[in-house]
Amino acid sequence: MRRLYLDNPVLRDVTENPELLKNCYNDFVQIFGRSFRGVKSYYLFFEFYGIKKDRLGISAEMLLWDFSDIRGNPTSTANVALIEQKCQDGIQNIDAHIHGQLYSLQNFLKEAIERRLRKMTEAGREIENVLFGDIRRLISEDFDAFVVEAKGYLVWDVFCGISPKGLRTDLLRQKQLGHWYHAWQNGLVLPLGKIIDDQAKYYDMSFESYFKGYEDMVDAEMITYLIFGYPIDGELERCDCLTYDRSAEISERIRLALGTISNLKASLKQHVDYKSGKAYCINKENGQICKDGKVCFSDVHEPIIPIELGYQVEQAKV
């Protein structure tokens, strides 16, 4: 079964005014099929309901990690272990902070959800429920479980924005990439946004990206699912995405994300399975996303995964 990731502006339009898709329903089904499923996303949930990250109270001090007590070669066995321990301590501090902040926001979250739901049509609520119904039920019925789930994503968001003092940034990015890979192995998809921006500098990717920093996690998550797929029950499902973003932006983000596959092999000596989908850029004209019963696409992008012959040969020898 294929998955479909709706970028936040698209999702807002189709939930507030489902008529936008009504007139081109047949075309939509022809492209995506009748059995596609949405992607459950905490990042999209927070952005959709207008819950800004400044509510978490992340201070500048929390984003500055001090590694200046590390002496000698930072890649020595002892220093690698020390850096790892400092990262784990920092993550635990962020986790504890966000844990408390989420509980303080419990009533605010419920009020924000109610305000937005009141603006939706019945059809819009059906779409919203498919994507966020499980999250909303946790907030209203089992807030402890909601905090546990949400923290994993929010902590990663903050961890991606860390500035190291006394440590080369590329070494921290390798630790973050390792954190991402460990999560991926456990079926948790974290967005490769801020850290792959920096990888563009450290691994000779000579092009511009359009991630706007670690705040922009929905766009980063969308591209991550697009490149790597949606893991479920030990398998991978293809994930397409719908966005109003300009074709050039999507193209550059895809190129940058594709570099991560090479970086995983170069930095961590790890191979990651993937199953890529397609990115559909919608051309929204005069407030409409359909014309003459057809979805107005400006471009469709399909990631081209580079084939590394040397790696393939080594795999064949095993």
Secondary structure as UniProt FT lines:
FT   STRAND          3..6
FT   HELIX           8..16
FT   HELIX           19..22
FT   TURN            23..24
FT   HELIX           25..32
FT   STRAND          37..38
FT   HELIX           42..48
FT   TURN            49..50
FT   HELIX           53..56
FT   HELIX           60..63
FT   STRAND          64..66
FT   TURN            68..69
FT   TURN            74..75
FT   HELIX           77..104
FT   HELIX           106..119
FT   HELIX           122..141
FT   HELIX           143..159
FT   TURN            160..161
FT   STRAND          163..165
FT   HELIX           169..185
FT   TURN            186..187
FT   HELIX           194..202
FT   TURN            203..204
FT   TURN            214..215
FT   HELIX           217..228
FT   STRAND          230..232
FT   TURN            233..234
FT   STRAND          235..237
FT   STRAND          239..243
FT   HELIX           247..268
FT   STRAND          279..282
FT   TURN            286..287
FT   STRAND          290..291
FT   TURN            292..293
FT   STRAND          294..295
FT   STRAND          297..301
FT   HELIX           309..317
//
